[in-house]
Amino acid sequence: MSKNQYSPEEKLKIVIEALKEERLITDIASEYGVHPSVIHRWKKELLESAERVFASSKNAKDVANEKQQQQAEIENPPKLAV
């Protein structure tokens, strides 16, 4: 069984549809062949990175990028070699 690969454009289209809240996530997931939890994860990723889009200065963008890196490290700590 192969994993579906979605382009950033496809992911954005699906997430925008979910954000409109005109249809249930489960209905959108069925239409696109995506598990509902994947749509929720993409939605969370988009919303967490949105502040970088609106950062008005280079410094603000650097702070937002650093915050995102720290969050990624918390969620996915490096594996220790055994």
PDB file of N, CA, C and O in Angstrom:
ATOM      1  N   MET A   1       0.840  -1.174   0.000  1.00  0.00           N
ATOM      2  CA  MET A   1       0.000   0.000   0.000  1.00  0.00           C
ATOM      3  C   MET A   1       0.889   1.243   0.000  1.00  0.00           C
ATOM      4  O   MET A   1       1.730   1.392   0.886  1.00  0.00           O
ATOM      5  N   SER A   2       0.723   2.121  -0.959  1.00  0.00           N
ATOM      6  CA  SER A   2       1.567   3.298  -1.048  1.00  0.00           C
ATOM      7  C   SER A   2       0.885   4.492  -0.378  1.00  0.00           C
ATOM      8  O   SER A   2      -0.341   4.603  -0.352  1.00  0.00           O
ATOM      9  N   LYS A   3       1.719   5.376   0.160  1.00  0.00           N
ATOM     10  CA  LYS A   3       1.199   6.588   0.784  1.00  0.00           C
ATOM     11  C   LYS A   3       0.906   7.607  -0.306  1.00  0.00           C
ATOM     12  O   LYS A   3       1.654   7.734  -1.275  1.00  0.00           O
ATOM     13  N   ASN A   4      -0.192   8.328  -0.132  1.00  0.00           N
ATOM     14  CA  ASN A   4      -0.491   9.426  -1.044  1.00  0.00           C
ATOM     15  C   ASN A   4       0.414  10.594  -0.710  1.00  0.00           C
ATOM     16  O   ASN A   4       0.648  10.895   0.460  1.00  0.00           O
ATOM     17  N   GLN A   5       0.912  11.237  -1.722  1.00  0.00           N
ATOM     18  CA  GLN A   5       1.730  12.426  -1.557  1.00  0.00           C
ATOM     19  C   GLN A   5       0.903  13.606  -2.052  1.00  0.00           C
ATOM     20  O   GLN A   5       0.390  13.585  -3.171  1.00  0.00           O
ATOM     21  N   TYR A   6       0.778  14.621  -1.228  1.00  0.00           N
ATOM     22  CA  TYR A   6       0.006  15.799  -1.588  1.00  0.00           C
ATOM     23  C   TYR A   6       0.944  16.984  -1.714  1.00  0.00           C
ATOM     24  O   TYR A   6       1.822  17.191  -0.876  1.00  0.00           O
ATOM     25  N   SER A   7       0.750  17.755  -2.763  1.00  0.00           N
ATOM     26  CA  SER A   7       1.564  18.954  -2.954  1.00  0.00           C
ATOM     27  C   SER A   7       1.139  19.999  -1.929  1.00  0.00           C
ATOM     28  O   SER A   7       0.047  19.917  -1.367  1.00  0.00           O
ATOM     29  N   PRO A   8       2.002  20.981  -1.689  1.00  0.00           N
ATOM     30  CA  PRO A   8       1.612  22.053  -0.770  1.00  0.00           C
ATOM     31  C   PRO A   8       0.319  22.749  -1.210  1.00  0.00           C
ATOM     32  O   PRO A   8      -0.492  23.150  -0.376  1.00  0.00           O
ATOM     33  N   GLU A   9       0.139  22.886  -2.511  1.00  0.00           N
ATOM     34  CA  GLU A   9      -1.077  23.523  -3.029  1.00  0.00           C
ATOM     35  C   GLU A   9      -2.320  22.700  -2.701  1.00  0.00           C
ATOM     36  O   GLU A   9      -3.362  23.246  -2.338  1.00  0.00           O
ATOM     37  N   GLU A  10      -2.194  21.371  -2.835  1.00  0.00           N
ATOM     38  CA  GLU A  10      -3.328  20.493  -2.520  1.00  0.00           C
ATOM     39  C   GLU A  10      -3.652  20.544  -1.023  1.00  0.00           C
ATOM     40  O   GLU A  10      -4.815  20.616  -0.628  1.00  0.00           O
ATOM     41  N   LYS A  11      -2.602  20.506  -0.204  1.00  0.00           N
ATOM     42  CA  LYS A  11      -2.811  20.582   1.241  1.00  0.00           C
ATOM     43  C   LYS A  11      -3.515  21.887   1.619  1.00  0.00           C
ATOM     44  O   LYS A  11      -4.456  21.890   2.413  1.00  0.00           O
ATOM     45  N   LEU A  12      -3.050  22.981   1.043  1.00  0.00           N
ATOM     46  CA  LEU A  12      -3.642  24.281   1.340  1.00  0.00           C
ATOM     47  C   LEU A  12      -5.109  24.319   0.926  1.00  0.00           C
ATOM     48  O   LEU A  12      -5.950  24.826   1.669  1.00  0.00           O
ATOM     49  N   LYS A  13      -5.418  23.792  -0.241  1.00  0.00           N
ATOM     50  CA  LYS A  13      -6.802  23.758  -0.714  1.00  0.00           C
ATOM     51  C   LYS A  13      -7.691  22.987   0.267  1.00  0.00           C
ATOM     52  O   LYS A  13      -8.791  23.430   0.597  1.00  0.00           O
ATOM     53  N   ILE A  14      -7.210  21.843   0.725  1.00  0.00           N
ATOM     54  CA  ILE A  14      -7.970  21.006   1.657  1.00  0.00           C
ATOM     55  C   ILE A  14      -8.142  21.721   2.993  1.00  0.00           C
ATOM     56  O   ILE A  14      -9.235  21.722   3.559  1.00  0.00           O
ATOM     57  N   VAL A  15      -7.070  22.328   3.500  1.00  0.00           N
ATOM     58  CA  VAL A  15      -7.134  23.008   4.792  1.00  0.00           C
ATOM     59  C   VAL A  15      -8.055  24.226   4.721  1.00  0.00           C
ATOM     60  O   VAL A  15      -8.822  24.474   5.651  1.00  0.00           O
ATOM     61  N   ILE A  16      -7.987  24.975   3.642  1.00  0.00           N
ATOM     62  CA  ILE A  16      -8.869  26.137   3.499  1.00  0.00           C
ATOM     63  C   ILE A  16     -10.325  25.692   3.504  1.00  0.00           C
ATOM     64  O   ILE A  16     -11.180  26.334   4.114  1.00  0.00           O
ATOM     65  N   GLU A  17     -10.591  24.603   2.825  1.00  0.00           N
ATOM     66  CA  GLU A  17     -11.950  24.070   2.828  1.00  0.00           C
ATOM     67  C   GLU A  17     -12.372  23.691   4.252  1.00  0.00           C
ATOM     68  O   GLU A  17     -13.513  23.930   4.646  1.00  0.00           O
ATOM     69  N   ALA A  18     -11.467  23.109   5.011  1.00  0.00           N
ATOM     70  CA  ALA A  18     -11.774  22.739   6.395  1.00  0.00           C
ATOM     71  C   ALA A  18     -11.990  23.986   7.258  1.00  0.00           C
ATOM     72  O   ALA A  18     -12.865  24.004   8.123  1.00  0.00           O
ATOM     73  N   LEU A  19     -11.194  25.019   7.017  1.00  0.00           N
ATOM     74  CA  LEU A  19     -11.317  26.249   7.805  1.00  0.00           C
ATOM     75  C   LEU A  19     -12.642  26.970   7.545  1.00  0.00           C
ATOM     76  O   LEU A  19     -13.132  27.687   8.418  1.00  0.00           O
ATOM     77  N   LYS A  20     -13.213  26.795   6.388  1.00  0.00           N
ATOM     78  CA  LYS A  20     -14.494  27.436   6.065  1.00  0.00           C
ATOM     79  C   LYS A  20     -15.619  26.898   6.943  1.00  0.00           C
ATOM     80  O   LYS A  20     -16.622  27.577   7.163  1.00  0.00           O
ATOM     81  N   GLU A  21     -15.448  25.678   7.443  1.00  0.00           N
ATOM     82  CA  GLU A  21     -16.420  25.029   8.314  1.00  0.00           C
ATOM     83  C   GLU A  21     -17.806  24.924   7.685  1.00  0.00           C
ATOM     84  O   GLU A  21     -18.815  24.967   8.388  1.00  0.00           O
ATOM     85  N   GLU A  22     -17.854  24.786   6.362  1.00  0.00           N
ATOM     86  CA  GLU A  22     -19.123  24.588   5.668  1.00  0.00           C
ATOM     87  C   GLU A  22     -19.481  23.110   5.567  1.00  0.00           C
ATOM     88  O   GLU A  22     -20.640  22.753   5.356  1.00  0.00           O
ATOM     89  N   ARG A  23     -18.473  22.259   5.720  1.00  0.00           N
ATOM     90  CA  ARG A  23     -18.655  20.807   5.651  1.00  0.00           C
ATOM     91  C   ARG A  23     -17.892  20.161   6.793  1.00  0.00           C
ATOM     92  O   ARG A  23     -16.967  20.749   7.353  1.00  0.00           O
ATOM     93  N   LEU A  24     -18.291  18.950   7.128  1.00  0.00           N
ATOM     94  CA  LEU A  24     -17.591  18.200   8.163  1.00  0.00           C
ATOM     95  C   LEU A  24     -16.209  17.770   7.665  1.00  0.00           C
ATOM     96  O   LEU A  24     -16.023  17.487   6.482  1.00  0.00           O
ATOM     97  N   ILE A  25     -15.251  17.727   8.581  1.00  0.00           N
ATOM     98  CA  ILE A  25     -13.899  17.270   8.240  1.00  0.00           C
ATOM     99  C   ILE A  25     -13.954  15.859   7.657  1.00  0.00           C
ATOM    100  O   ILE A  25     -13.224  15.540   6.719  1.00  0.00           O
ATOM    101  N   THR A  26     -14.818  15.025   8.213  1.00  0.00           N
ATOM    102  CA  THR A  26     -14.915  13.642   7.721  1.00  0.00           C
ATOM    103  C   THR A  26     -15.376  13.599   6.270  1.00  0.00           C
ATOM    104  O   THR A  26     -14.924  12.751   5.501  1.00  0.00           O
ATOM    105  N   ASP A  27     -16.270  14.507   5.890  1.00  0.00           N
ATOM    106  CA  ASP A  27     -16.721  14.567   4.491  1.00  0.00           C
ATOM    107  C   ASP A  27     -15.600  15.029   3.563  1.00  0.00           C
ATOM    108  O   ASP A  27     -15.420  14.491   2.471  1.00  0.00           O
ATOM    109  N   ILE A  28     -14.859  16.025   4.009  1.00  0.00           N
ATOM    110  CA  ILE A  28     -13.732  16.527   3.215  1.00  0.00           C
ATOM    111  C   ILE A  28     -12.670  15.438   3.088  1.00  0.00           C
ATOM    112  O   ILE A  28     -12.108  15.228   2.014  1.00  0.00           O
ATOM    113  N   ALA A  29     -12.406  14.756   4.187  1.00  0.00           N
ATOM    114  CA  ALA A  29     -11.412  13.678   4.196  1.00  0.00           C
ATOM    115  C   ALA A  29     -11.804  12.575   3.216  1.00  0.00           C
ATOM    116  O   ALA A  29     -10.959  12.073   2.476  1.00  0.00           O
ATOM    117  N   SER A  30     -13.062  12.204   3.210  1.00  0.00           N
ATOM    118  CA  SER A  30     -13.537  11.162   2.286  1.00  0.00           C
ATOM    119  C   SER A  30     -13.384  11.597   0.834  1.00  0.00           C
ATOM    120  O   SER A  30     -12.975  10.810  -0.019  1.00  0.00           O
ATOM    121  N   GLU A  31     -13.713  12.846   0.562  1.00  0.00           N
ATOM    122  CA  GLU A  31     -13.624  13.354  -0.807  1.00  0.00           C
ATOM    123  C   GLU A  31     -12.195  13.308  -1.344  1.00  0.00           C
ATOM    124  O   GLU A  31     -11.973  12.960  -2.504  1.00  0.00           O
ATOM    125  N   TYR A  32     -11.229  13.660  -0.496  1.00  0.00           N
ATOM    126  CA  TYR A  32      -9.840  13.742  -0.943  1.00  0.00           C
ATOM    127  C   TYR A  32      -9.019  12.489  -0.624  1.00  0.00           C
ATOM    128  O   TYR A  32      -7.848  12.405  -0.997  1.00  0.00           O
ATOM    129  N   GLY A  33      -9.619  11.528   0.054  1.00  0.00           N
ATOM    130  CA  GLY A  33      -8.888  10.310   0.390  1.00  0.00           C
ATOM    131  C   GLY A  33      -7.813  10.525   1.435  1.00  0.00           C
ATOM    132  O   GLY A  33      -6.743   9.919   1.374  1.00  0.00           O
ATOM    133  N   VAL A  34      -8.104  11.395   2.401  1.00  0.00           N
ATOM    134  CA  VAL A  34      -7.164  11.731   3.462  1.00  0.00           C
ATOM    135  C   VAL A  34      -7.821  11.376   4.791  1.00  0.00           C
ATOM    136  O   VAL A  34      -9.028  11.557   4.949  1.00  0.00           O
ATOM    137  N   HIS A  35      -7.052  10.880   5.737  1.00  0.00           N
ATOM    138  CA  HIS A  35      -7.605  10.592   7.053  1.00  0.00           C
ATOM    139  C   HIS A  35      -7.919  11.921   7.751  1.00  0.00           C
ATOM    140  O   HIS A  35      -7.132  12.862   7.648  1.00  0.00           O
ATOM    141  N   PRO A  36      -9.037  12.016   8.449  1.00  0.00           N
ATOM    142  CA  PRO A  36      -9.392  13.263   9.134  1.00  0.00           C
ATOM    143  C   PRO A  36      -8.293  13.796  10.050  1.00  0.00           C
ATOM    144  O   PRO A  36      -8.114  15.010  10.149  1.00  0.00           O
ATOM    145  N   SER A  37      -7.560  12.917  10.719  1.00  0.00           N
ATOM    146  CA  SER A  37      -6.495  13.385  11.611  1.00  0.00           C
ATOM    147  C   SER A  37      -5.383  14.088  10.840  1.00  0.00           C
ATOM    148  O   SER A  37      -4.721  14.977  11.377  1.00  0.00           O
ATOM    149  N   VAL A  38      -5.173  13.697   9.586  1.00  0.00           N
ATOM    150  CA  VAL A  38      -4.161  14.361   8.754  1.00  0.00           C
ATOM    151  C   VAL A  38      -4.601  15.790   8.462  1.00  0.00           C
ATOM    152  O   VAL A  38      -3.793  16.717   8.517  1.00  0.00           O
ATOM    153  N   ILE A  39      -5.883  15.966   8.150  1.00  0.00           N
ATOM    154  CA  ILE A  39      -6.394  17.315   7.886  1.00  0.00           C
ATOM    155  C   ILE A  39      -6.251  18.173   9.143  1.00  0.00           C
ATOM    156  O   ILE A  39      -5.855  19.336   9.054  1.00  0.00           O
ATOM    157  N   HIS A  40      -6.563  17.620  10.296  1.00  0.00           N
ATOM    158  CA  HIS A  40      -6.411  18.374  11.549  1.00  0.00           C
ATOM    159  C   HIS A  40      -4.952  18.758  11.772  1.00  0.00           C
ATOM    160  O   HIS A  40      -4.669  19.868  12.223  1.00  0.00           O
ATOM    161  N   ARG A  41      -4.015  17.846  11.459  1.00  0.00           N
ATOM    162  CA  ARG A  41      -2.583  18.140  11.624  1.00  0.00           C
ATOM    163  C   ARG A  41      -2.145  19.251  10.666  1.00  0.00           C
ATOM    164  O   ARG A  41      -1.427  20.167  11.065  1.00  0.00           O
ATOM    165  N   TRP A  42      -2.580  19.170   9.391  1.00  0.00           N
ATOM    166  CA  TRP A  42      -2.228  20.212   8.419  1.00  0.00           C
ATOM    167  C   TRP A  42      -2.782  21.565   8.840  1.00  0.00           C
ATOM    168  O   TRP A  42      -2.115  22.591   8.704  1.00  0.00           O
ATOM    169  N   LYS A  43      -4.004  21.555   9.350  1.00  0.00           N
ATOM    170  CA  LYS A  43      -4.645  22.787   9.802  1.00  0.00           C
ATOM    171  C   LYS A  43      -3.840  23.395  10.953  1.00  0.00           C
ATOM    172  O   LYS A  43      -3.592  24.600  10.972  1.00  0.00           O
ATOM    173  N   LYS A  44      -3.438  22.567  11.903  1.00  0.00           N
ATOM    174  CA  LYS A  44      -2.640  23.026  13.041  1.00  0.00           C
ATOM    175  C   LYS A  44      -1.302  23.595  12.558  1.00  0.00           C
ATOM    176  O   LYS A  44      -0.871  24.650  13.026  1.00  0.00           O
ATOM    177  N   GLU A  45      -0.650  22.904  11.631  1.00  0.00           N
ATOM    178  CA  GLU A  45       0.640  23.364  11.105  1.00  0.00           C
ATOM    179  C   GLU A  45       0.498  24.724  10.426  1.00  0.00           C
ATOM    180  O   GLU A  45       1.339  25.605  10.606  1.00  0.00           O
ATOM    181  N   LEU A  46      -0.564  24.887   9.650  1.00  0.00           N
ATOM    182  CA  LEU A  46      -0.785  26.154   8.956  1.00  0.00           C
ATOM    183  C   LEU A  46      -1.011  27.281   9.952  1.00  0.00           C
ATOM    184  O   LEU A  46      -0.409  28.348   9.831  1.00  0.00           O
ATOM    185  N   LEU A  47      -1.865  27.053  10.923  1.00  0.00           N
ATOM    186  CA  LEU A  47      -2.175  28.098  11.889  1.00  0.00           C
ATOM    187  C   LEU A  47      -0.972  28.453  12.753  1.00  0.00           C
ATOM    188  O   LEU A  47      -0.791  29.614  13.120  1.00  0.00           O
ATOM    189  N   GLU A  48      -0.145  27.453  13.081  1.00  0.00           N
ATOM    190  CA  GLU A  48       1.049  27.725  13.888  1.00  0.00           C
ATOM    191  C   GLU A  48       2.096  28.517  13.111  1.00  0.00           C
ATOM    192  O   GLU A  48       2.869  29.266  13.709  1.00  0.00           O
ATOM    193  N   SER A  49       2.131  28.367  11.816  1.00  0.00           N
ATOM    194  CA  SER A  49       3.133  29.078  11.022  1.00  0.00           C
ATOM    195  C   SER A  49       2.609  30.394  10.462  1.00  0.00           C
ATOM    196  O   SER A  49       3.359  31.129   9.820  1.00  0.00           O
ATOM    197  N   ALA A  50       1.351  30.702  10.692  1.00  0.00           N
ATOM    198  CA  ALA A  50       0.747  31.912  10.131  1.00  0.00           C
ATOM    199  C   ALA A  50       1.404  33.186  10.639  1.00  0.00           C
ATOM    200  O   ALA A  50       1.470  34.177   9.911  1.00  0.00           O
ATOM    201  N   GLU A  51       1.888  33.178  11.869  1.00  0.00           N
ATOM    202  CA  GLU A  51       2.491  34.403  12.406  1.00  0.00           C
ATOM    203  C   GLU A  51       3.715  34.832  11.604  1.00  0.00           C
ATOM    204  O   GLU A  51       4.029  36.021  11.551  1.00  0.00           O
ATOM    205  N   ARG A  52       4.404  33.891  10.985  1.00  0.00           N
ATOM    206  CA  ARG A  52       5.569  34.252  10.159  1.00  0.00           C
ATOM    207  C   ARG A  52       5.146  35.065   8.948  1.00  0.00           C
ATOM    208  O   ARG A  52       5.892  35.931   8.491  1.00  0.00           O
ATOM    209  N   VAL A  53       3.969  34.798   8.428  1.00  0.00           N
ATOM    210  CA  VAL A  53       3.470  35.515   7.252  1.00  0.00           C
ATOM    211  C   VAL A  53       3.258  36.983   7.594  1.00  0.00           C
ATOM    212  O   VAL A  53       3.523  37.866   6.777  1.00  0.00           O
ATOM    213  N   PHE A  54       2.779  37.236   8.804  1.00  0.00           N
ATOM    214  CA  PHE A  54       2.443  38.593   9.193  1.00  0.00           C
ATOM    215  C   PHE A  54       3.549  39.309   9.946  1.00  0.00           C
ATOM    216  O   PHE A  54       3.364  40.444  10.387  1.00  0.00           O
ATOM    217  N   ALA A  55       4.694  38.662  10.099  1.00  0.00           N
ATOM    218  CA  ALA A  55       5.818  39.301  10.777  1.00  0.00           C
ATOM    219  C   ALA A  55       6.268  40.488   9.937  1.00  0.00           C
ATOM    220  O   ALA A  55       6.560  40.344   8.750  1.00  0.00           O
ATOM    221  N   SER A  56       6.323  41.654  10.556  1.00  0.00           N
ATOM    222  CA  SER A  56       6.576  42.878   9.792  1.00  0.00           C
ATOM    223  C   SER A  56       8.050  43.185   9.581  1.00  0.00           C
ATOM    224  O   SER A  56       8.399  43.924   8.660  1.00  0.00           O
ATOM    225  N   SER A  57       8.906  42.640  10.404  1.00  0.00           N
ATOM    226  CA  SER A  57      10.325  42.925  10.245  1.00  0.00           C
ATOM    227  C   SER A  57      11.123  41.635  10.200  1.00  0.00           C
ATOM    228  O   SER A  57      10.627  40.569  10.564  1.00  0.00           O
ATOM    229  N   LYS A  58      12.371  41.745   9.747  1.00  0.00           N
ATOM    230  CA  LYS A  58      13.240  40.581   9.703  1.00  0.00           C
ATOM    231  C   LYS A  58      13.407  40.003  11.101  1.00  0.00           C
ATOM    232  O   LYS A  58      13.415  38.785  11.275  1.00  0.00           O
ATOM    233  N   ASN A  59      13.538  40.867  12.089  1.00  0.00           N
ATOM    234  CA  ASN A  59      13.702  40.405  13.465  1.00  0.00           C
ATOM    235  C   ASN A  59      12.481  39.617  13.923  1.00  0.00           C
ATOM    236  O   ASN A  59      12.621  38.572  14.559  1.00  0.00           O
ATOM    237  N   ALA A  60      11.301  40.099  13.609  1.00  0.00           N
ATOM    238  CA  ALA A  60      10.082  39.398  13.997  1.00  0.00           C
ATOM    239  C   ALA A  60      10.009  38.037  13.306  1.00  0.00           C
ATOM    240  O   ALA A  60       9.578  37.052  13.905  1.00  0.00           O
ATOM    241  N   LYS A  61      10.429  37.991  12.053  1.00  0.00           N
ATOM    242  CA  LYS A  61      10.437  36.717  11.326  1.00  0.00           C
ATOM    243  C   LYS A  61      11.437  35.751  11.951  1.00  0.00           C
ATOM    244  O   LYS A  61      11.159  34.558  12.074  1.00  0.00           O
ATOM    245  N   ASP A  62      12.606  36.267  12.347  1.00  0.00           N
ATOM    246  CA  ASP A  62      13.613  35.418  12.994  1.00  0.00           C
ATOM    247  C   ASP A  62      13.083  34.862  14.311  1.00  0.00           C
ATOM    248  O   ASP A  62      13.294  33.689  14.621  1.00  0.00           O
ATOM    249  N   VAL A  63      12.403  35.692  15.080  1.00  0.00           N
ATOM    250  CA  VAL A  63      11.837  35.239  16.359  1.00  0.00           C
ATOM    251  C   VAL A  63      10.775  34.173  16.100  1.00  0.00           C
ATOM    252  O   VAL A  63      10.724  33.164  16.802  1.00  0.00           O
ATOM    253  N   ALA A  64       9.929  34.392  15.097  1.00  0.00           N
ATOM    254  CA  ALA A  64       8.882  33.414  14.771  1.00  0.00           C
ATOM    255  C   ALA A  64       9.497  32.098  14.314  1.00  0.00           C
ATOM    256  O   ALA A  64       9.029  31.028  14.704  1.00  0.00           O
ATOM    257  N   ASN A  65      10.546  32.166  13.489  1.00  0.00           N
ATOM    258  CA  ASN A  65      11.218  30.949  13.024  1.00  0.00           C
ATOM    259  C   ASN A  65      11.856  30.203  14.191  1.00  0.00           C
ATOM    260  O   ASN A  65      11.781  28.977  14.271  1.00  0.00           O
ATOM    261  N   GLU A  66      12.483  30.953  15.093  1.00  0.00           N
ATOM    262  CA  GLU A  66      13.112  30.320  16.258  1.00  0.00           C
ATOM    263  C   GLU A  66      12.056  29.644  17.139  1.00  0.00           C
ATOM    264  O   GLU A  66      12.269  28.539  17.639  1.00  0.00           O
ATOM    265  N   LYS A  67      10.937  30.306  17.319  1.00  0.00           N
ATOM    266  CA  LYS A  67       9.839  29.732  18.115  1.00  0.00           C
ATOM    267  C   LYS A  67       9.339  28.440  17.472  1.00  0.00           C
ATOM    268  O   LYS A  67       9.071  27.458  18.164  1.00  0.00           O
ATOM    269  N   GLN A  68       9.218  28.450  16.151  1.00  0.00           N
ATOM    270  CA  GLN A  68       8.751  27.257  15.444  1.00  0.00           C
ATOM    271  C   GLN A  68       9.766  26.124  15.574  1.00  0.00           C
ATOM    272  O   GLN A  68       9.379  24.970  15.752  1.00  0.00           O
ATOM    273  N   GLN A  69      11.052  26.436  15.487  1.00  0.00           N
ATOM    274  CA  GLN A  69      12.092  25.419  15.652  1.00  0.00           C
ATOM    275  C   GLN A  69      12.048  24.817  17.049  1.00  0.00           C
ATOM    276  O   GLN A  69      12.163  23.602  17.211  1.00  0.00           O
ATOM    277  N   GLN A  70      11.881  25.667  18.055  1.00  0.00           N
ATOM    278  CA  GLN A  70      11.808  25.182  19.426  1.00  0.00           C
ATOM    279  C   GLN A  70      10.605  24.265  19.611  1.00  0.00           C
ATOM    280  O   GLN A  70      10.702  23.229  20.269  1.00  0.00           O
ATOM    281  N   GLN A  71       9.469  24.650  19.027  1.00  0.00           N
ATOM    282  CA  GLN A  71       8.272  23.823  19.134  1.00  0.00           C
ATOM    283  C   GLN A  71       8.490  22.477  18.455  1.00  0.00           C
ATOM    284  O   GLN A  71       8.068  21.445  18.977  1.00  0.00           O
ATOM    285  N   ALA A  72       9.147  22.478  17.295  1.00  0.00           N
ATOM    286  CA  ALA A  72       9.426  21.232  16.576  1.00  0.00           C
ATOM    287  C   ALA A  72      10.335  20.322  17.403  1.00  0.00           C
ATOM    288  O   ALA A  72      10.146  19.105  17.423  1.00  0.00           O
ATOM    289  N   GLU A  73      11.321  20.910  18.084  1.00  0.00           N
ATOM    290  CA  GLU A  73      12.223  20.115  18.915  1.00  0.00           C
ATOM    291  C   GLU A  73      11.492  19.513  20.111  1.00  0.00           C
ATOM    292  O   GLU A  73      11.797  18.401  20.542  1.00  0.00           O
ATOM    293  N   ILE A  74      10.534  20.251  20.636  1.00  0.00           N
ATOM    294  CA  ILE A  74       9.744  19.734  21.760  1.00  0.00           C
ATOM    295  C   ILE A  74       8.879  18.571  21.286  1.00  0.00           C
ATOM    296  O   ILE A  74       8.782  17.548  21.965  1.00  0.00           O
ATOM    297  N   GLU A  75       8.256  18.726  20.128  1.00  0.00           N
ATOM    298  CA  GLU A  75       7.364  17.694  19.610  1.00  0.00           C
ATOM    299  C   GLU A  75       8.114  16.482  19.067  1.00  0.00           C
ATOM    300  O   GLU A  75       7.602  15.364  19.127  1.00  0.00           O
ATOM    301  N   ASN A  76       9.315  16.688  18.539  1.00  0.00           N
ATOM    302  CA  ASN A  76      10.102  15.614  17.945  1.00  0.00           C
ATOM    303  C   ASN A  76      11.527  15.653  18.481  1.00  0.00           C
ATOM    304  O   ASN A  76      12.441  16.065  17.767  1.00  0.00           O
ATOM    305  N   PRO A  77      11.731  15.231  19.728  1.00  0.00           N
ATOM    306  CA  PRO A  77      13.087  15.288  20.292  1.00  0.00           C
ATOM    307  C   PRO A  77      14.030  14.356  19.526  1.00  0.00           C
ATOM    308  O   PRO A  77      13.603  13.326  19.005  1.00  0.00           O
ATOM    309  N   PRO A  78      15.311  14.722  19.463  1.00  0.00           N
ATOM    310  CA  PRO A  78      16.265  13.856  18.760  1.00  0.00           C
ATOM    311  C   PRO A  78      16.375  12.515  19.462  1.00  0.00           C
ATOM    312  O   PRO A  78      16.302  12.428  20.688  1.00  0.00           O
ATOM    313  N   LYS A  79      16.550  11.477  18.668  1.00  0.00           N
ATOM    314  CA  LYS A  79      16.683  10.124  19.211  1.00  0.00           C
ATOM    315  C   LYS A  79      18.122   9.918  19.663  1.00  0.00           C
ATOM    316  O   LYS A  79      19.067  10.331  18.990  1.00  0.00           O
ATOM    317  N   LEU A  80      18.271   9.275  20.811  1.00  0.00           N
ATOM    318  CA  LEU A  80      19.593   9.000  21.347  1.00  0.00           C
ATOM    319  C   LEU A  80      20.158   7.734  20.733  1.00  0.00           C
ATOM    320  O   LEU A  80      19.448   6.740  20.582  1.00  0.00           O
ATOM    321  N   ALA A  81      21.428   7.769  20.380  1.00  0.00           N
ATOM    322  CA  ALA A  81      22.093   6.582  19.835  1.00  0.00           C
ATOM    323  C   ALA A  81      22.340   5.608  20.966  1.00  0.00           C
ATOM    324  O   ALA A  81      22.733   5.995  22.067  1.00  0.00           O
ATOM    325  N   VAL A  82      22.103   4.330  20.677  1.00  0.00           N
ATOM    326  CA  VAL A  82      22.291   3.304  21.717  1.00  0.00           C
ATOM    327  C   VAL A  82      23.513   2.482  21.405  1.00  0.00           C
ATOM    328  O   VAL A  82      23.848   1.565  22.156  1.00  0.00           O
TER     329      VAL A  82
END
